[in-house]
Amino acid sequence: MERAVETTGAESVVVVLSSSFVQRGEPAFTDKWSRTEMALSGGASLVIELPVAFSCHNAGVFGAAAVDLLDMTGIVTHISFGMEEPDAPLGVIAETLLSETVDFRSTLKRHLGEGYSYAEARALAAEAVVPGAKKILSSPNNILAQEYVTRIMSRGYDLLPVPVKRIGEGYHGTGRNAFASASWVRRVIRSGELSPSGTGAMPAPASAVVEREISSGRCVISLDLFWRILGTVIVRENREILSGHAEMREGMENLLAAKARSSLSFDEFVGACTSKRYPRSRIQRHAAHVLLGFDHITNRTAQRIGPPYIRVLGWDSRGQELLRIMRSSARVPIVFHPRGRHGTYQRDISDLEYRASRIWENLIPSPDPYRESRTLPVKSA
């Protein structure tokens, strides 16, 4: 955020924050309000939520909805994101992906037939048109960056991309340094190897929030309970019901059902399902969709319409001014608690949100079943 402000001269920072289940297909480590606190302490002026229908999804859906939300505010002028190669020709690649020429579609189909995942097949097809595209589309944050730019171009949004180079460890990095990966931070905290402050990789205000949440039983420290509940749900459901969940196709419900019966842990289950065609993150998201009861119809409608409201999670004094402006500039309703919104689609998205939050509460030592409905937005000086 500091680098983005330094680069743009922006007066304020609006952060889009994932819901209770995140893009890697797992429950968030801490709840959305503690993460909002961390964002505000790090320089955010306003924090808005990316609903779980979009936050726990593939990069395309995640990125598109995040960009949609920023544009829907009517006040955002730039979008900043971290990526491994900030000088990558994202615009050129986006044109290739959007144009979908006959040659591109043919190459994509061929690579899919060779057993590649969709993401890998698309990267290979793009490489044939834009040399170097495969390397760019092989890094997690580059992939998200590409989706942001592609969405901006496809919708004609007046948002200026501001990439910030990621330094230090990569997304799955295992090293310890001042810029360690979030994966490493979660692993060492969950193992008890280090405390949040002991990692040396978190700003002091953020590590203090995490330590408070751990001590009060408000963190998903272990995925054991997550797996027990998830495994039970998968084993209980018949194949027809499993096949009705978001993005479930190609008979994947059979794979998930078979491996759930023989796996003793979430990691073992995901590992047994993972293959060249089905990457780990996709398996995890499919499993999360089953647990959340996220069905095909709601999923497809969400992708077609996008976020139905802007849910505010927190603000500081400048953010409060932004909210006043957004009363007239925002293109969708601004809400603090999404439940009770009119319209079938809004109700479906908010019902899924409350369900996800309630399930998340069941995964921590000290659950609060009413947290989603009674918690007020976080306010910072």
C-alpha positions as CSV (number, residue, x, y, z in Angstrom):
1,M,0.0,0.0,0.0
2,E,2.8,2.4,0.8
3,R,4.4,1.8,-2.6
4,A,1.1,2.2,-4.4
5,V,0.5,5.5,-2.7
6,E,4.0,6.6,-3.4
7,T,3.6,5.7,-7.1
8,T,0.2,7.3,-7.7
9,G,0.1,10.1,-5.2
10,A,-3.3,8.8,-4.1
11,E,-5.2,10.5,-1.3
12,S,-6.8,7.3,0.0
13,V,-6.6,3.5,-0.3
14,V,-9.6,1.2,-0.8
15,V,-8.9,-2.4,0.0
16,V,-11.0,-5.3,-1.3
17,L,-10.8,-8.1,1.3
18,S,-11.7,-11.7,0.9
19,S,-14.6,-13.3,2.8
20,S,-14.4,-16.2,5.3
21,F,-13.2,-18.7,2.6
22,V,-10.3,-17.6,0.3
23,Q,-9.0,-18.1,-3.2
24,R,-6.8,-21.1,-2.3
25,G,-10.0,-23.0,-1.3
26,E,-9.5,-22.9,2.5
27,P,-11.0,-21.1,5.5
28,A,-9.3,-17.8,6.1
29,F,-6.7,-17.9,8.9
30,T,-8.5,-15.1,10.9
31,D,-12.0,-13.6,10.5
32,K,-12.7,-10.7,8.2
33,W,-12.9,-8.1,10.9
34,S,-9.5,-8.9,12.3
35,R,-8.1,-8.8,8.8
36,T,-9.8,-5.4,8.3
37,E,-8.1,-4.1,11.4
38,M,-4.8,-5.2,9.9
39,A,-5.6,-3.5,6.6
40,L,-6.5,-0.2,8.3
41,S,-3.4,-0.3,10.5
42,G,-1.4,-0.8,7.3
43,G,-2.7,2.3,5.6
44,A,-6.2,1.5,4.2
45,S,-8.9,4.1,4.3
46,L,-11.8,1.9,3.4
47,V,-12.2,-1.9,3.4
48,I,-14.9,-3.6,1.4
49,E,-15.7,-7.3,1.2
50,L,-15.3,-9.6,-1.7
51,P,-18.2,-12.0,-1.1
52,V,-17.4,-15.7,-0.7
53,A,-19.2,-16.4,-4.0
54,F,-16.1,-14.7,-5.6
55,S,-13.4,-14.9,-3.0
56,C,-13.3,-18.7,-2.9
57,H,-13.0,-19.2,-6.7
58,N,-10.6,-19.4,-9.5
59,A,-8.4,-16.5,-10.5
60,G,-10.7,-15.3,-13.3
61,V,-13.8,-15.1,-11.1
62,F,-11.8,-13.7,-8.1
63,G,-10.1,-11.0,-10.2
64,A,-13.1,-10.0,-12.2
65,A,-15.3,-9.4,-9.1
66,A,-12.6,-7.5,-7.3
67,V,-12.2,-5.2,-10.2
68,D,-16.0,-4.8,-10.6
69,L,-16.3,-3.8,-6.9
70,L,-13.6,-1.1,-7.2
71,D,-15.3,0.3,-10.3
72,M,-18.7,0.1,-8.7
73,T,-17.6,2.5,-5.9
74,G,-17.5,5.3,-8.5
75,I,-14.4,6.8,-6.7
76,V,-11.5,4.5,-7.5
77,T,-9.1,5.7,-10.2
78,H,-6.2,3.2,-9.9
79,I,-5.9,-0.5,-9.0
80,S,-2.6,-1.7,-7.5
81,F,-1.5,-5.3,-7.0
82,G,1.7,-7.2,-6.3
83,M,3.2,-9.3,-9.1
84,E,6.4,-11.1,-9.8
85,E,7.1,-9.4,-13.1
86,P,5.6,-5.9,-13.1
87,D,6.9,-5.1,-16.5
88,A,5.1,-8.0,-18.2
89,P,3.0,-7.0,-21.2
90,L,-0.3,-7.7,-19.5
91,G,-2.3,-5.6,-22.0
92,V,-0.9,-7.5,-25.0
93,I,-1.7,-10.8,-23.3
94,A,-5.2,-9.6,-22.4
95,E,-5.9,-8.7,-26.0
96,T,-4.9,-12.3,-27.0
97,L,-7.1,-13.8,-24.3
98,L,-10.1,-11.6,-25.2
99,S,-9.8,-12.0,-29.0
100,E,-9.7,-15.8,-28.9
101,T,-8.7,-16.2,-32.5
102,V,-9.3,-19.5,-34.2
103,D,-5.6,-20.5,-33.8
104,F,-5.8,-19.6,-30.1
105,R,-8.9,-21.7,-29.5
106,S,-7.5,-24.6,-31.5
107,T,-4.2,-24.5,-29.5
108,L,-6.1,-24.3,-26.2
109,K,-8.3,-27.3,-27.1
110,R,-5.3,-29.3,-28.1
111,H,-3.5,-28.7,-24.8
112,L,-6.6,-29.5,-22.8
113,G,-6.8,-32.8,-24.7
114,E,-3.2,-33.5,-23.7
115,G,-4.4,-33.4,-20.0
116,Y,-3.3,-29.9,-19.0
117,S,-5.4,-27.9,-16.6
118,Y,-7.3,-25.0,-18.1
119,A,-4.9,-22.5,-16.7
120,E,-1.9,-24.3,-18.0
121,A,-3.5,-24.9,-21.4
122,R,-4.4,-21.2,-21.7
123,A,-0.9,-20.2,-20.8
124,L,0.5,-22.4,-23.5
125,A,-2.0,-21.1,-26.1
126,A,-1.1,-17.5,-25.2
127,E,2.6,-18.4,-25.5
128,A,2.1,-19.3,-29.1
129,V,0.9,-15.8,-29.8
130,V,2.9,-13.8,-27.2
131,P,6.3,-15.3,-26.5
132,G,7.0,-15.3,-22.8
133,A,3.3,-15.4,-21.8
134,K,3.6,-18.9,-20.4
135,K,6.3,-17.9,-17.9
136,I,4.2,-14.8,-16.9
137,L,1.1,-16.9,-16.4
138,S,2.9,-19.5,-14.3
139,S,3.3,-17.3,-11.2
140,P,0.3,-17.0,-8.8
141,N,0.4,-13.2,-8.5
142,N,1.1,-12.7,-12.2
143,I,-2.0,-14.7,-12.9
144,L,-4.2,-12.5,-10.7
145,A,-2.6,-9.4,-12.2
146,Q,-3.5,-10.6,-15.7
147,E,-7.1,-11.3,-14.6
148,Y,-7.4,-7.7,-13.2
149,V,-6.1,-6.2,-16.5
150,T,-8.1,-8.5,-18.7
151,R,-11.3,-7.5,-16.8
152,I,-10.5,-3.8,-17.0
153,M,-10.0,-4.1,-20.8
154,S,-13.1,-6.3,-21.4
155,R,-15.4,-3.9,-19.5
156,G,-13.7,-0.7,-20.6
157,Y,-13.3,0.4,-17.0
158,D,-11.5,3.7,-16.3
159,L,-9.0,2.2,-13.9
160,L,-5.3,2.5,-14.2
161,P,-3.3,-0.6,-13.3
162,V,-0.4,0.0,-10.9
163,P,1.7,-3.2,-10.5
164,V,4.1,-3.4,-7.5
165,K,7.0,-5.8,-7.8
166,R,6.9,-8.6,-5.2
167,I,10.3,-9.1,-3.5
168,G,11.5,-11.7,-1.1
169,E,9.8,-15.2,-1.1
170,G,7.4,-16.4,-3.7
171,Y,3.8,-17.3,-2.9
172,H,4.7,-20.8,-1.8
173,G,8.2,-19.8,-0.5
174,T,9.5,-21.6,2.6
175,G,12.3,-19.2,3.6
176,R,12.4,-16.8,6.5
177,N,13.1,-13.2,5.8
178,A,11.5,-9.7,6.1
179,F,9.3,-10.5,3.0
180,A,8.4,-14.1,3.8
181,S,5.3,-15.7,2.1
182,A,1.9,-15.8,3.7
183,S,2.0,-19.6,3.3
184,W,5.2,-19.7,5.4
185,V,3.8,-17.4,8.1
186,R,0.7,-19.5,8.4
187,R,2.7,-22.7,8.6
188,V,5.1,-21.7,11.3
189,I,2.3,-20.2,13.4
190,R,0.2,-23.3,13.1
191,S,3.1,-25.5,14.0
192,G,3.9,-23.5,17.1
193,E,7.4,-23.0,15.8
194,L,7.0,-19.2,15.9
195,S,4.6,-16.6,17.3
196,P,3.2,-14.0,14.9
197,S,5.7,-11.4,16.2
198,G,8.5,-13.9,16.2
199,T,8.2,-14.4,12.4
200,G,9.7,-11.0,11.8
201,A,7.5,-10.9,8.7
202,M,4.5,-9.0,9.9
203,P,4.0,-5.3,10.8
204,A,3.8,-5.0,14.6
205,P,0.1,-3.9,14.6
206,A,-0.9,-6.9,12.4
207,S,1.1,-9.4,14.4
208,A,-0.5,-8.0,17.6
209,V,-4.0,-8.6,16.1
210,V,-3.2,-12.2,15.2
211,E,-1.7,-12.9,18.6
212,R,-4.9,-11.5,20.2
213,E,-7.1,-13.7,17.9
214,I,-5.0,-16.8,18.7
215,S,-5.2,-16.2,22.4
216,S,-9.0,-15.7,22.3
217,G,-9.5,-18.9,20.1
218,R,-10.4,-16.9,17.0
219,C,-8.0,-18.5,14.5
220,V,-8.2,-21.6,12.3
221,I,-5.0,-22.9,13.7
222,S,-5.6,-26.5,12.5
223,L,-7.4,-27.8,9.5
224,D,-8.3,-31.1,11.2
225,L,-11.8,-30.0,12.2
226,F,-12.3,-28.5,8.7
227,W,-11.4,-31.9,7.2
228,R,-13.7,-33.9,9.6
229,I,-16.7,-31.7,8.7
230,L,-15.8,-31.6,5.0
231,G,-15.1,-35.3,4.7
232,T,-18.3,-36.1,6.4
233,V,-20.3,-33.9,4.0
234,I,-18.6,-35.4,0.9
235,V,-19.1,-39.0,2.1
236,R,-22.7,-38.4,3.0
237,E,-23.8,-36.8,-0.3
238,N,-24.7,-38.9,-3.3
239,R,-23.0,-38.3,-6.6
240,E,-25.9,-36.4,-8.1
241,I,-25.9,-33.9,-5.3
242,L,-22.1,-33.5,-5.4
243,S,-22.2,-32.9,-9.2
244,G,-24.6,-29.9,-8.6
245,H,-22.0,-27.8,-6.9
246,A,-20.2,-24.9,-8.5
247,E,-17.8,-25.7,-11.3
248,M,-18.1,-29.5,-10.6
249,R,-17.7,-31.2,-14.0
250,E,-15.9,-34.0,-15.9
251,G,-17.0,-36.5,-13.2
252,M,-14.9,-34.8,-10.5
253,E,-17.6,-35.7,-8.0
254,N,-16.6,-39.3,-8.4
255,L,-13.0,-38.5,-7.7
256,L,-13.8,-36.5,-4.6
257,A,-16.1,-39.1,-3.2
258,A,-13.7,-41.9,-3.7
259,K,-10.7,-40.1,-2.1
260,A,-12.7,-38.7,0.8
261,R,-13.5,-42.2,1.9
262,S,-9.9,-43.3,2.0
263,S,-8.2,-40.1,3.3
264,L,-7.4,-39.4,6.9
265,S,-6.5,-35.7,6.5
266,F,-7.3,-32.7,4.3
267,D,-3.7,-32.7,3.0
268,E,-3.9,-36.4,2.1
269,F,-7.3,-35.9,0.5
270,V,-6.1,-33.0,-1.7
271,G,-2.9,-34.8,-2.6
272,A,-4.8,-37.9,-3.7
273,C,-7.1,-35.9,-5.9
274,T,-4.4,-33.6,-7.4
275,S,-3.1,-34.4,-10.9
276,K,-1.8,-32.7,-14.0
277,R,-5.3,-31.8,-15.0
278,Y,-6.6,-31.0,-11.6
279,P,-4.3,-28.7,-9.6
280,R,-4.3,-28.6,-5.9
281,S,-6.0,-25.2,-5.6
282,R,-8.8,-26.3,-7.9
283,I,-9.5,-29.4,-5.8
284,Q,-9.5,-27.3,-2.6
285,R,-12.0,-24.9,-4.1
286,H,-14.3,-27.7,-5.3
287,A,-14.2,-29.2,-1.8
288,A,-15.0,-25.8,-0.2
289,H,-17.9,-25.3,-2.6
290,V,-19.4,-28.6,-1.4
291,L,-19.0,-27.6,2.2
292,L,-20.6,-24.2,1.6
293,G,-23.4,-25.6,-0.5
294,F,-22.5,-23.3,-3.4
295,D,-24.5,-24.6,-6.3
296,H,-24.1,-24.3,-10.1
297,I,-27.0,-21.9,-10.6
298,T,-26.0,-19.4,-8.0
299,N,-22.4,-19.6,-9.3
300,R,-23.3,-19.0,-12.9
301,T,-25.6,-16.1,-12.0
302,A,-22.9,-14.6,-9.8
303,Q,-20.4,-14.7,-12.7
304,R,-22.9,-13.2,-15.1
305,I,-24.1,-10.3,-12.8
306,G,-21.1,-9.8,-10.4
307,P,-21.3,-8.4,-6.9
308,P,-24.8,-7.2,-6.0
309,Y,-23.7,-4.8,-3.3
310,I,-20.7,-3.1,-1.7
311,R,-20.4,-4.5,1.8
312,V,-18.3,-2.2,4.0
313,L,-16.1,-3.9,6.7
314,G,-14.2,-0.9,8.1
315,W,-13.0,2.7,7.6
316,D,-10.9,5.5,9.1
317,S,-11.7,9.2,9.1
318,R,-10.8,9.6,5.4
319,G,-12.8,6.4,4.6
320,Q,-15.8,8.0,6.2
321,E,-15.5,10.9,3.8
322,L,-15.3,8.4,0.9
323,L,-18.5,6.7,2.0
324,R,-20.3,10.0,1.9
325,I,-19.2,10.5,-1.7
326,M,-20.1,6.9,-2.6
327,R,-23.7,7.5,-1.5
328,S,-24.2,9.2,-4.9
329,S,-21.3,7.7,-6.9
330,A,-21.7,4.0,-6.2
331,R,-23.5,1.9,-8.8
332,V,-24.8,-0.8,-6.4
333,P,-26.2,-0.5,-2.8
334,I,-23.7,0.1,0.1
335,V,-24.5,-2.2,3.0
336,F,-23.0,-3.1,6.4
337,H,-25.0,-6.3,6.8
338,P,-26.0,-7.9,3.5
339,R,-28.9,-9.9,4.8
340,G,-32.4,-8.6,4.1
341,R,-31.5,-7.1,0.7
342,H,-34.3,-7.2,-1.8
343,G,-34.2,-9.4,-4.9
344,T,-33.6,-13.1,-5.3
345,Y,-30.0,-12.8,-6.4
346,Q,-28.9,-10.5,-3.6
347,R,-30.6,-12.8,-1.2
348,D,-28.8,-15.8,-2.6
349,I,-25.4,-14.1,-2.3
350,S,-26.0,-12.8,1.2
351,D,-27.4,-16.2,2.4
352,L,-24.2,-17.9,1.1
353,E,-22.2,-15.2,2.9
354,Y,-23.9,-15.9,6.2
355,R,-23.6,-19.6,5.8
356,A,-19.9,-19.3,5.0
357,S,-19.3,-17.2,8.1
358,R,-21.3,-19.6,10.3
359,I,-19.3,-22.6,9.0
360,W,-16.0,-20.7,9.6
361,E,-17.1,-20.1,13.2
362,N,-17.4,-23.9,13.6
363,L,-13.8,-24.3,12.7
364,I,-12.3,-22.3,15.6
365,P,-11.9,-23.0,19.3
366,S,-14.2,-20.2,20.4
367,P,-17.0,-19.8,17.9
368,D,-19.6,-17.0,17.9
369,P,-22.6,-18.1,15.9
370,Y,-24.0,-14.5,15.6
371,R,-20.7,-12.9,14.6
372,E,-21.8,-12.2,11.1
373,S,-25.1,-10.6,11.9
374,R,-24.2,-8.4,14.9
375,T,-20.6,-7.3,14.2
376,L,-20.3,-3.6,13.3
377,P,-17.7,-2.3,10.8
378,V,-14.3,-1.6,12.2
379,K,-13.6,2.0,12.8
380,S,-10.1,3.4,13.0
381,A,-8.9,6.9,14.0
